[in-house]
Amino acid sequence: MKKLLIGVISLLLFITIFLSYSFSVYPPQGTQRTASTTHPGVVELATDAETIAGTSDTVVTTPGNIAALLADFDFMADLVDDTTPQLGADLDCNTHSILYSAAQTKTITLTGFDTGNETVSGNITGTDGNNMQVREVRVYISTDPTADENINFRLSFYNSDSMTEDELVGKGHSLNLTYTETNGGVTATDTTDTVDDGSGLVIYDLIRFHAGGGTAENQRLTAAPTATGLTFTAAGYDHTDNAGIVRVHEITDSFFLVDADASNEIHIKLQALSAATASMSVIVEVDLQ
């Protein structure tokens, strides 16, 4: 009897220890356990919040936690969002090239030049950004001053619309603009023309035919002008008698503009250094990259 009693007690003790161990290692469903240092393999799965916080080293992440982490991360949506990019070292193009976007052309018409020396300023608006690279500038007389003209100008760019000399970008550009008229008209495919006055023009100048009953166009002089004769690449359109012909001044040196007032504008001032004989307007075209 005594042995039977000892056996029963031993059995009960074994069952108690077994159940205690089982519930310690394998908790009931829905019960969360922390990582155990006494029972290898028993770990707690991380919550999304714990994965995002990244402060616990006693839980295990799951693929679902990683997805939550990535969804919470503040990724840059576009490289252009980085307004202050920097390189950690020299950029090696590895036999490739850096491609620029197509240039955009912005135009402004400056009016008010007349018989006195005049200075006219203006802003070209709607540019893409405040730190622009100028690829080329073209300047020409755009209206009929009713007389031949040969005028010197100074074109300046500034970094704000107050346009004071201490805000001058680079240096001013000296240029000469002329106006004359065809004497007898031009037919499409013509390569020569008789004009009222060829003064101020030289070989390789870019000239512009005002519409003159047709379509305005630019042509390049291919020979030295005479007093009343021009030779150029073949005209593409007809131009009537007395159609205007002007010199297009080209600035082809690339330079950067810094718009200090962050207005997405190009600030321009054009100063006539010699007097015009009649009222006229001048167009400034700027190719930007």
C-alpha positions, 0 to 999 in steps of 0.5 A: 500500500505504501509503495502504491501511494508513493507511485501515485504521488510520483505520477502526479508530480511528473504530470505537474512538472510536464504540464508546467514545462509544456505551458512554459514552452508552448503557451496557449493560443493567443498568448504572446511570449517574450524571448526566452533565455532558458528555452531556446527557440521561443521568441516573440514576433515583432509588431509593426510599431516595434519594427518601425521604431527599431529599438527592440532586440528581443523580437523577430520581424516578419515580411509583413513587418518589413512591408510596414517599415518600407511604407512608413519610410520617407523615400524621395519621390523624385531626384528633382526633390533634392534641391541641394545635391552633392557628390561625395567624389568625382563623377565618372561617366564610364564612357557615357555622357550626361544628357541635357534637356532640350533648350527652352527659348524665352523672349521679351520685347523691349519698347520705348527706344526713340530719338534720345539715348534710352535705357529699357529694362524688363523681366522674362518670366516663367523660367524653370528654376532660379539658376539657369544656364544661358546657351545663347542670346539673340537681339534684333530690332523688331519694328520698322523705325522708318529709317535706316539705323546703326545703333550701339547697345549694352545688354546686361543681366542682373540677379534681381529686378532692382537691377543695380550695378552691384547685382550685375551677372558677369559683365555687360554685352556690347552689341550693334544693331542695324536696320535697313530695307530691301530695295526691290524685294526678294523671291524665295531661293534668292541668294542676293538682295539690293538694300538701302544701306549695308552699313554695320553688316559684315560677312557671317552676320545673321540677318533677319528679314521682317515678314514683308508680306511673307514670313519672317526668317533668318539668313546668314551672310556668306560674303562681305556686304557692299554699300547696297548689296547683300549675299546670303544663304537662299531665302526661304520665302518671298519678301516685298519691296521695303521689307525690313532687314536687321542684324541679329546680334548673337551671344554664343558664350554660355553663362549661368544666371543666378536669380537671387530673388527666387522669382523664376525670372530673367532680369534684363536691361538694354541701354542704347549707347547712340541715339536712334533716329526714330522710335523702335522696339527690340526683341531679346531671345534667350535659350536656356538649359 
